[in-house]
């Protein structure tokens, strides 16, 4: 009877629908979504709103020089600039180096070795250097600071040889020039100055030269007299030798 009813009423038959879950079928790329269909893209492009253009600010039309002039200078830079000026005024030896690629450990070792010789390694920005030496006698050193650099200060100019000996082991530090006793020196002149003897040795040589000059002059003035005395002495001895046999 049930089979006859199912055959006569097929719509009354219960069936389970086939379900297919699409959630885990693929991943959706949110950052780069798939391009829409051409018709849909055209509809989206047409329906996009058009906002009025915002007014441009006046600062956009100013030059870079005008914008930088309005910027306030950092007071901390003035403090550092005064520190640089103080180092330059109170240091009798100043050496400028171009600093190539170097690790922090290597620069720390160099700093320690220089500090043992009463040499101080410093590094400042080009703007601070320019601010420190502006309208001073050190203004000629500004072109040396367009790249990475470092400066060595010392109150004793006799440490030039020790400085060059330490820096010779560090090829990353290239000597550009220096200031010795308020005199600007090039690299070759600084190397020649380091090879010169110390001030005390030069003074000793000068005193020796000055003391030798009077003695040499006296010796030259007395040369003829001494030779004449020697000739008379020899002549007197010869006469005495001649008179001795005659008396016997």
Secondary structure, DSSP 8 states (H G I E B T S, - for coil): -HHHHHHH-GGG----------TTSS---STT-----HHHHHHHHHH----------GGGGS-HHHHHHHS---HHHHHHHHHHHHHHHH-SEEEEEEE-S--HHHHHHHHHHHHHTT-EEE---HHHHHHHHTTSTTGGGGGGGSSSEEEEEES-GGGHHHHHHHHTT-TTEEEEEEEETTEEEEHHHHHHHHHS--HHHHHHHHHHHHHHHHHHHHHHHTHHHHHHHHHHHHHHHHHHHHHHHHH-
